[in-house]
Amino acid sequence: MDSRYVIKLSNTANKNLDDISDYISEELMSPIVAMDLIDELEMTIQKRLELFPYAYPVHTFLESLGTEYRRTVIGNFTVFYKIIEPKNKNEKGLVVVNHIVYNARDIEKIIVSD
């Protein structure tokens, strides 16, 4: 099945992945685990969101920001994203991943302060 959406990671989401990788590589001294985890996160984000991004719920505390952000949980991480529909039916939509946050952190504080 062809993908209906293009997935794009924002600069913040890319930094989130770098921070996750750095923490696991340096603090936990497990660089191979870090690489495997990042690969798994990226692959799962792609698989989940390229066909059915509306399958996951709107995150209500972010509605006050004026954009409909949705979220999906992948293991110990929550992925926040927004969907931009194409203007032309022949084009693909865009899913912009804004944040990838470890679930044990204060997610609301991280997202709202950004």
ZIBEL-V382527 format. One record per backbone hydrogen bond with DSSP energy under -1.0 kcal/mol. CO is the residue of the C=O (numbers start at 1). NH is the residue of the N-H. Records with the same first field share a line. If there is no record, write none. Layout:
CO = NH ; NH
This chain:
4 = 93
6 = 95
8 = 97
10 = 14
11 = 15
12 = 16
13 = 17
14 = 18
15 = 19
16 = 20
17 = 21
18 = 22
19 = 23
20 = 24
21 = 25
22 = 26
23 = 27 ; 28
24 = 30
30 = 34
31 = 35
32 = 36
33 = 37
34 = 38
35 = 39
36 = 40
37 = 41
38 = 42
39 = 43
40 = 44
41 = 45
42 = 46
43 = 47
44 = 48
45 = 49
46 = 50
50 = 4 ; 5
52 = 55
57 = 71
59 = 62
60 = 63
62 = 65
63 = 66
67 = 69
69 = 59
70 = 81
72 = 79
74 = 77
76 = 103
77 = 74
78 = 101
79 = 72
80 = 98 ; 99
81 = 70
82 = 96
84 = 94
88 = 91
93 = 6
94 = 84
95 = 8
96 = 82
97 = 10
99 = 80
101 = 78
102 = 105
105 = 107
106 = 110
107 = 111
108 = 112
109 = 113
